[in-house]
Amino acid sequence: MRAAIAEELLGTPRSLAVVCGFTAFMLAVGTWYYAPTAGSVPVPLWPLYADSTVAVALGGAVLVGIVPTVRRGGDVTVDTPVSRASAYLQTVAFVWLVQFGVWPLVSLNLAFGRYVAAPDAWLYYWGVIGTHLLFVGLALLFPAFGRTTPGALATALALGVANVVVDYWVGFHPPLLYEPGAGLAGATLAIAVGSVALASHSFRRLEDSER
């Protein structure tokens, strides 16, 4: 089923262009959202601060990686080249897209009343949740052609932990209508671990492809 959906959405130049275009749109929206507050965050921490925007950028990089296969008419689920570098990119992109696709379901609903009562609730509640769930949908296509390795999974987990530290211990969390506490920090860590576990379960191992 996953392979059939991936081939349908990514397997032709036209359909891939549509997915890439929408991904670029989400990247632009994310950049617009974080840009006003990024100046208060040290530049080296920007990738961990603007986490959902970075997740979309990584997802876009994965899509760019399959463009040559699609342009030459290959089967994206069979003919896409695999390598250790692409396995790391695909794994980290998958984990971050799932992690930050699910995260608003927790973070916004911890202050549900504030968000749905806000003047721009259609954007800052329903819009955010809807678009972020599309992150998950995009990520779930990657195992149809991607690979992972133990090192890639460990890297994704380390980045997830680092994100929690930067957001909730150092204090550079994304803009929210409330001050997050230990509950959101713990939930974010659990989502990160769960996302890595899902990646481990979903992807084929690069080592199996090299035999």
C-alpha positions as CSV (number, residue, x, y, z in Angstrom):
1,M,0.0,0.0,0.0
2,R,2.8,2.5,1.0
3,A,4.7,1.7,-2.3
4,A,1.5,2.3,-4.4
5,I,0.8,5.6,-2.7
6,A,4.4,6.7,-3.0
7,E,4.4,5.8,-6.7
8,E,1.1,7.7,-7.3
9,L,2.2,10.9,-5.5
10,L,5.9,10.9,-6.3
11,G,6.3,8.7,-9.4
12,T,5.7,11.1,-12.2
13,P,7.4,14.5,-12.8
14,R,4.0,16.3,-12.6
15,S,2.9,14.7,-9.3
16,L,6.3,15.1,-7.8
17,A,6.4,18.8,-8.8
18,V,3.1,19.3,-7.0
19,V,4.3,17.7,-3.8
20,C,7.6,19.7,-4.0
21,G,5.7,22.9,-4.6
22,F,3.5,22.3,-1.6
23,T,6.5,21.5,0.5
24,A,8.2,24.7,-0.6
25,F,5.0,26.6,0.4
26,M,5.1,25.0,3.9
27,L,8.8,25.9,4.1
28,A,8.0,29.6,3.3
29,V,5.2,29.7,5.9
30,G,7.4,28.2,8.5
31,T,10.2,30.7,7.7
32,W,7.7,33.5,8.0
33,Y,6.5,32.2,11.4
34,Y,9.9,31.9,13.0
35,A,11.7,34.9,11.4
36,P,10.3,37.6,13.8
37,T,11.7,35.8,16.9
38,A,14.8,34.2,15.4
39,G,16.9,37.3,16.3
40,S,16.7,36.5,20.0
41,V,18.2,33.0,19.5
42,P,21.9,32.4,18.9
43,V,22.5,31.5,15.2
44,P,24.0,28.1,15.9
45,L,20.7,27.1,17.7
46,W,18.4,28.2,14.8
47,P,18.1,24.6,13.4
48,L,16.9,23.4,16.8
49,Y,14.7,26.4,17.4
50,A,12.9,26.5,14.0
51,D,12.5,22.8,14.2
52,S,9.3,22.4,12.1
53,T,10.8,24.6,9.4
54,V,14.0,22.5,9.4
55,A,11.9,19.3,9.2
56,V,10.2,20.6,6.1
57,A,13.5,21.6,4.6
58,L,14.9,18.1,5.2
59,G,11.8,16.6,3.7
60,G,12.3,18.8,0.6
61,A,15.9,17.6,0.4
62,V,14.7,14.0,0.3
63,L,12.3,14.8,-2.5
64,V,15.0,16.5,-4.5
65,G,17.0,13.4,-4.1
66,I,14.5,11.3,-6.0
67,V,14.1,13.8,-8.9
68,P,16.7,12.1,-11.1
69,T,15.0,8.7,-10.8
70,V,11.6,10.2,-11.6
71,R,12.9,12.2,-14.6
72,R,14.4,9.2,-16.2
73,G,11.2,7.3,-15.8
74,G,12.3,4.9,-13.1
75,D,10.2,3.3,-10.4
76,V,10.7,5.6,-7.4
77,T,10.2,2.7,-5.0
78,V,12.7,0.3,-6.7
79,D,15.2,2.4,-8.8
80,T,16.0,5.2,-6.3
81,P,19.7,4.8,-5.5
82,V,20.6,4.1,-1.9
83,S,23.6,5.2,0.1
84,R,24.7,5.9,3.6
85,A,24.4,9.6,3.2
86,S,20.8,9.3,1.8
87,A,19.9,6.9,4.6
88,Y,20.9,9.5,7.2
89,L,19.0,12.2,5.4
90,Q,15.9,10.1,5.0
91,T,15.9,8.9,8.5
92,V,16.4,12.3,10.2
93,A,13.9,13.9,7.8
94,F,11.3,11.2,8.7
95,V,11.8,11.5,12.4
96,W,11.7,15.3,12.4
97,L,8.6,15.4,10.2
98,V,6.8,12.9,12.3
99,Q,8.0,14.5,15.6
100,F,7.0,18.0,14.7
101,G,3.9,16.9,12.8
102,V,2.6,15.4,16.0
103,W,3.9,17.9,18.5
104,P,1.2,20.6,17.9
105,L,-1.5,18.1,18.8
106,V,0.1,18.2,22.3
107,S,1.4,21.7,22.6
108,L,-1.7,23.5,21.3
109,N,-4.2,21.3,23.1
110,L,-2.4,21.9,26.5
111,A,-3.9,25.4,26.1
112,F,-6.9,24.5,23.9
113,G,-9.1,27.3,25.3
114,R,-6.6,30.0,24.6
115,Y,-6.0,28.9,21.0
116,V,-9.6,28.4,19.9
117,A,-10.6,31.7,21.5
118,A,-7.9,33.6,19.8
119,P,-8.9,36.0,16.9
120,D,-6.8,34.0,14.5
121,A,-7.8,30.5,15.7
122,W,-8.4,29.4,12.2
123,L,-4.7,29.9,11.5
124,Y,-2.9,29.4,14.7
125,Y,-4.9,26.3,15.8
126,W,-6.7,24.6,12.9
127,G,-4.2,25.8,10.3
128,V,-1.2,24.7,12.3
129,I,-2.5,21.3,13.2
130,G,-3.8,20.6,9.7
131,T,-0.5,21.5,8.0
132,H,1.6,19.7,10.5
133,L,-0.3,16.5,10.1
134,L,0.7,16.8,6.4
135,F,4.3,16.5,7.7
136,V,3.5,13.1,8.9
137,G,1.8,12.1,5.6
138,L,4.9,13.2,3.7
139,A,7.3,11.3,6.0
140,L,5.3,8.1,5.8
141,L,6.1,8.0,2.0
142,F,9.9,7.9,2.6
143,P,10.2,4.2,3.7
144,A,8.8,3.2,0.3
145,F,12.2,4.1,-1.3
146,G,14.5,5.0,1.6
147,R,16.8,3.1,4.0
148,T,18.1,3.6,7.5
149,T,21.1,2.5,9.6
150,P,21.7,2.2,13.3
151,G,23.9,5.3,13.1
152,A,21.1,7.3,11.4
153,L,18.6,6.2,14.0
154,A,21.0,7.2,16.8
155,T,21.7,10.5,15.2
156,A,18.0,11.2,14.9
157,L,17.5,10.3,18.5
158,A,20.4,12.6,19.6
159,L,18.9,15.5,17.7
160,G,15.5,14.9,19.3
161,V,17.1,15.0,22.8
162,A,19.1,18.1,21.8
163,N,15.9,19.8,20.7
164,V,14.2,19.2,24.0
165,V,17.2,20.6,25.9
166,V,17.4,23.7,23.7
167,D,13.6,24.3,23.8
168,Y,12.8,23.6,27.5
169,W,16.0,23.7,29.4
170,V,17.8,26.5,27.6
171,G,14.4,28.1,27.0
172,F,14.4,28.7,23.2
173,H,11.1,27.0,22.5
174,P,8.8,27.9,19.6
175,P,6.4,30.8,20.1
176,L,3.4,29.7,22.2
177,L,0.5,31.5,23.9
178,Y,1.7,30.1,27.3
179,E,4.9,29.2,29.1
180,P,5.6,25.5,28.6
181,G,6.6,23.4,31.6
182,A,7.8,19.9,32.4
183,G,4.7,18.3,30.9
184,L,5.3,19.5,27.4
185,A,9.0,18.8,27.7
186,G,8.3,15.2,28.7
187,A,5.7,14.8,26.0
188,T,8.1,16.2,23.4
189,L,10.8,13.8,24.4
190,A,8.3,10.9,24.2
191,I,7.2,11.9,20.7
192,A,10.9,12.1,19.7
193,V,11.6,8.5,21.0
194,G,8.3,7.3,19.4
195,S,9.3,8.8,16.1
196,V,12.7,7.1,16.1
197,A,11.0,3.8,17.0
198,L,8.6,4.3,14.1
199,A,11.5,5.0,11.7
200,S,13.3,1.8,12.9
201,H,10.1,-0.2,12.2
202,S,9.3,1.4,8.9
203,F,12.5,1.6,7.0
204,R,14.5,-1.2,5.5
205,R,18.1,-1.4,6.6
206,L,20.8,-0.1,4.2
207,E,23.0,-3.1,5.2
208,D,20.4,-5.5,3.8
209,S,20.5,-3.7,0.5
210,E,24.3,-4.0,0.3
211,R,24.4,-7.7,0.6
